[in-house]
């Protein structure tokens, strides 16, 4: 599992605890009948690539990437080991999948963003703050699909 967040971050640890709890509920207990190798690469693409290479060299049955940069690093290293992504905003725009309905290749997963909802977010924002006249969007162009270009 390649994680694009800091290992000691409280949110990262809470998510990993929930992940382990979910696995356990399905009969998979870490250290008993499943082995998971973790690598943490917050905000460092070179380190993510190095860790992706290390994980692929272990020849796992499946790889998990929990962010766009982590998934990109894994996909750069293998097109044969299955990759499951979590927390990727735009798997189609990032080139990870051929389509949401039929991903194809060795990559599939869960997206946390649906572009068609953007209008709904603005609509909800106007309900909460009717006098709002301007909205700004902050993003990291290094991790945004297509380098952050909006077309």
C-alpha positions as a Markdown table, in Angstrom:
| # | Residue | x | y | z |
|---|---|---|---|---|
| 1 | Unk | 0.0 | 0.0 | 0.0 |
| 2 | Unk | 1.5 | 3.3 | -1.1 |
| 3 | Unk | 0.1 | 6.1 | 1.0 |
| 4 | Unk | 0.5 | 9.8 | 0.0 |
| 5 | Unk | 0.1 | 11.1 | 3.5 |
| 6 | Unk | 2.4 | 11.3 | 6.5 |
| 7 | Unk | 2.6 | 8.1 | 8.6 |
| 8 | Unk | 2.2 | 9.8 | 11.9 |
| 9 | Unk | -0.7 | 12.0 | 10.8 |
| 10 | Unk | -3.8 | 11.4 | 12.9 |
| 11 | Unk | -6.1 | 11.3 | 9.9 |
| 12 | Unk | -3.9 | 8.7 | 8.2 |
| 13 | Unk | -3.8 | 6.6 | 11.3 |
| 14 | Unk | -7.6 | 6.8 | 11.7 |
| 15 | Unk | -8.1 | 5.8 | 8.0 |
| 16 | Unk | -5.7 | 2.8 | 8.4 |
| 17 | Unk | -7.5 | 1.7 | 11.6 |
| 18 | Unk | -10.8 | 1.8 | 9.7 |
| 19 | Unk | -9.2 | -0.1 | 6.8 |
| 20 | Unk | -7.9 | -2.8 | 9.2 |
| 21 | Unk | -11.2 | -3.0 | 11.0 |
| 22 | Unk | -13.0 | -3.5 | 7.6 |
| 23 | Unk | -10.5 | -6.2 | 6.6 |
| 24 | Unk | -11.0 | -7.9 | 10.0 |
| 25 | Unk | -14.7 | -7.9 | 9.6 |
| 26 | Unk | -14.2 | -9.8 | 6.3 |
| 27 | Unk | -12.0 | -12.4 | 7.9 |
| 28 | Unk | -8.7 | -10.8 | 6.9 |
| 29 | Unk | -6.4 | -10.2 | 9.9 |
| 30 | Unk | -3.1 | -8.5 | 9.3 |
| 31 | Unk | -0.2 | -10.7 | 10.4 |
| 32 | Unk | -2.5 | -13.8 | 10.5 |
| 33 | Unk | -3.8 | -14.4 | 7.0 |
| 34 | Unk | -2.8 | -11.2 | 5.1 |
| 35 | Unk | 0.5 | -9.3 | 4.9 |
| 36 | Unk | 0.4 | -5.6 | 4.1 |
| 37 | Unk | 3.5 | -3.6 | 3.3 |
| 38 | Unk | 3.1 | 0.1 | 3.8 |
| 39 | Unk | 5.1 | 3.0 | 2.3 |
| 40 | Unk | 4.3 | 6.6 | 3.2 |
| 41 | Unk | 5.3 | 9.3 | 0.7 |
| 42 | Unk | 3.7 | 12.6 | 1.6 |
| 43 | Unk | 4.3 | 15.3 | -1.1 |
| 44 | Unk | 7.4 | 13.8 | -2.5 |
| 45 | Unk | 7.0 | 12.4 | -6.0 |
| 46 | Unk | 10.5 | 11.0 | -6.2 |
| 47 | Unk | 10.1 | 9.2 | -2.9 |
| 48 | Unk | 6.7 | 7.9 | -4.1 |
| 49 | Unk | 8.3 | 6.5 | -7.2 |
| 50 | Unk | 11.1 | 4.8 | -5.2 |
| 51 | Unk | 8.5 | 3.3 | -2.8 |
| 52 | Unk | 6.3 | 2.1 | -5.8 |
| 53 | Unk | 9.4 | 0.4 | -7.2 |
| 54 | Unk | 10.1 | -1.3 | -3.9 |
| 55 | Unk | 6.5 | -2.5 | -3.6 |
| 56 | Unk | 6.3 | -3.9 | -7.1 |
| 57 | Unk | 9.6 | -5.7 | -6.5 |
| 58 | Unk | 7.9 | -7.5 | -3.6 |
| 59 | Unk | 5.5 | -9.1 | -6.2 |
| 60 | Unk | 2.3 | -8.6 | -4.2 |
| 61 | Unk | -1.1 | -9.9 | -5.4 |
| 62 | Unk | -2.5 | -6.4 | -5.3 |
| 63 | Unk | -1.3 | -2.9 | -4.9 |
| 64 | Unk | -3.2 | 0.0 | -3.3 |
| 65 | Unk | -2.6 | 3.7 | -3.9 |
| 66 | Unk | -4.5 | 6.1 | -1.8 |
| 67 | Unk | -4.0 | 9.3 | -3.7 |
| 68 | Unk | -3.4 | 10.5 | -7.3 |
| 69 | Unk | 0.4 | 10.7 | -7.0 |
| 70 | Unk | 0.6 | 7.3 | -5.2 |
| 71 | Unk | -1.5 | 5.7 | -7.9 |
| 72 | Unk | 0.4 | 7.3 | -10.7 |
| 73 | Unk | 3.7 | 6.1 | -9.2 |
| 74 | Unk | 2.4 | 2.5 | -8.9 |
| 75 | Unk | 1.0 | 2.5 | -12.5 |
| 76 | Unk | 4.4 | 3.8 | -13.8 |
| 77 | Unk | 6.0 | 0.7 | -12.3 |
| 78 | Unk | 3.6 | -2.0 | -13.4 |
| 79 | Unk | 0.9 | -2.8 | -15.9 |
| 80 | Unk | 0.4 | -6.4 | -14.7 |
| 81 | Unk | -0.1 | -6.3 | -10.9 |
| 82 | Unk | -3.7 | -5.2 | -10.1 |
| 83 | Unk | -3.9 | -1.7 | -8.6 |
| 84 | Unk | -6.8 | -0.4 | -6.5 |
| 85 | Unk | -6.9 | 3.3 | -6.0 |
| 86 | Unk | -8.7 | 5.2 | -3.2 |
| 87 | Unk | -9.1 | 8.9 | -2.9 |
| 88 | Unk | -8.3 | 9.7 | -6.5 |
| 89 | Unk | -10.2 | 12.8 | -7.7 |
| 90 | Unk | -10.2 | 12.1 | -11.5 |
| 91 | Unk | -9.1 | 8.6 | -12.5 |
| 92 | Unk | -10.2 | 9.2 | -16.0 |
| 93 | Unk | -8.5 | 12.6 | -16.4 |
| 94 | Unk | -5.4 | 11.2 | -14.8 |
| 95 | Unk | -5.3 | 8.4 | -17.4 |
| 96 | Unk | -5.6 | 5.6 | -14.8 |
| 97 | Unk | -8.7 | 4.1 | -16.4 |
| 98 | Unk | -10.3 | 4.0 | -19.8 |
| 99 | Unk | -13.7 | 4.8 | -18.3 |
| 100 | Unk | -15.4 | 4.8 | -14.9 |
| 101 | Unk | -17.8 | 2.0 | -15.9 |
| 102 | Unk | -15.2 | -0.2 | -17.6 |
| 103 | Unk | -11.8 | 0.8 | -16.2 |
| 104 | Unk | -9.8 | -1.8 | -18.3 |
| 105 | Unk | -6.1 | -2.5 | -17.7 |
| 106 | Unk | -4.9 | -3.3 | -14.2 |
| 107 | Unk | -6.3 | -0.4 | -12.4 |
| 108 | Unk | -9.7 | 0.1 | -10.7 |
| 109 | Unk | -10.9 | 1.8 | -7.5 |
| 110 | Unk | -12.9 | 4.5 | -5.8 |
| 111 | Unk | -13.1 | 8.1 | -6.7 |
| 112 | Unk | -13.9 | 10.8 | -4.2 |
| 113 | Unk | -15.0 | 13.5 | -6.7 |
| 114 | Unk | -17.6 | 13.7 | -9.4 |
| 115 | Unk | -17.1 | 16.8 | -11.6 |
| 116 | Unk | -20.8 | 17.1 | -12.3 |
| 117 | Unk | -21.3 | 17.9 | -8.6 |
| 118 | Unk | -19.4 | 21.1 | -8.7 |
| 119 | Unk | -22.5 | 23.1 | -9.7 |
| 120 | Unk | -24.4 | 21.5 | -6.7 |
| 121 | Unk | -21.6 | 22.6 | -4.4 |
| 122 | Unk | -22.0 | 26.2 | -5.5 |
| 123 | Unk | -25.7 | 25.9 | -5.2 |
| 124 | Unk | -25.4 | 24.7 | -1.6 |
| 125 | Unk | -22.9 | 27.4 | -0.8 |
| 126 | Unk | -25.3 | 30.0 | -2.1 |
| 127 | Unk | -28.0 | 28.6 | 0.2 |
| 128 | Unk | -25.7 | 28.8 | 3.2 |
| 129 | Unk | -24.2 | 32.2 | 2.3 |
| 130 | Unk | -26.7 | 33.9 | -0.1 |
| 131 | Unk | -24.6 | 37.1 | -0.3 |
| 132 | Unk | -21.5 | 35.3 | -1.6 |
| 133 | Unk | -20.4 | 36.8 | -4.9 |
| 134 | Unk | -17.0 | 35.1 | -5.5 |
| 135 | Unk | -15.7 | 31.6 | -5.0 |
| 136 | Unk | -12.0 | 30.6 | -5.2 |
| 137 | Unk | -10.6 | 27.1 | -5.8 |
| 138 | Unk | -7.3 | 26.0 | -4.3 |
| 139 | Unk | -5.5 | 23.0 | -5.7 |
| 140 | Unk | -2.1 | 21.6 | -6.1 |
| 141 | Unk | -1.1 | 21.7 | -9.8 |
| 142 | Unk | 1.5 | 18.9 | -9.2 |
| 143 | Unk | -1.2 | 16.5 | -8.3 |
| 144 | Unk | -4.1 | 17.8 | -10.5 |
| 145 | Unk | -4.9 | 15.8 | -13.6 |
| 146 | Unk | -3.6 | 17.5 | -16.8 |
| 147 | Unk | -1.3 | 19.7 | -14.7 |
| 148 | Unk | -4.2 | 21.6 | -13.3 |
| 149 | Unk | -5.4 | 23.1 | -16.6 |
| 150 | Unk | -9.1 | 23.9 | -16.7 |
| 151 | Unk | -10.6 | 23.7 | -20.1 |
